[in-house]
Amino acid sequence: MKRIILFMEDSLPAILLAIMVTALSAEVFARYVLKHSILGVTEIAEICFVWQVYLASIAIMRRRRHIAVHVLRDRLAARGRALLDSLNNLIIAGTLVLVGWQAWKFVIRTNFSLLPATGLSRRILAIAVLVGVLGMLFHVVLHLYTSLRGACDGDYTAEPESLGELDDLEQGKGELA
């Protein structure tokens, strides 16, 4: 399971980037050198880009590297940092639940809408949003668990850009949860 998660969050976005760059480079070559455009390449690149963004956002959430200001957090003791991180994780989780609900409605609405060049369903783009939100929510819940436990114990060392207890997941050791 760990390998699948790490592949989906770290390796797959890099593969999608390589596909996107290759496809767009081929399109530029075909258009300007061969004077003929390749049908559907821009749509394939768009699909790769959207999936890359949402899969990479899961990895960013796992690593706690989202944008944050730590002026208050740095002045607090361990229990205060844990409580502040718990509040932050609750707010993020609530926001992701709301966005996830809208993403689900987006998936349902895009049922019969097709991309013009490839004929693929636009649902493939909507599903990327839903997968990204659910993946981020998964990691936020794990972070929330860690911060709540740290608030209870008073022993909280998770730094914003570290994984705390999730270091095992990052390094491929230990079990998921």
Order of alpha helices (4+ residues) and beta strands (2+ residues): alpha-alpha-alpha-alpha-alpha-alpha
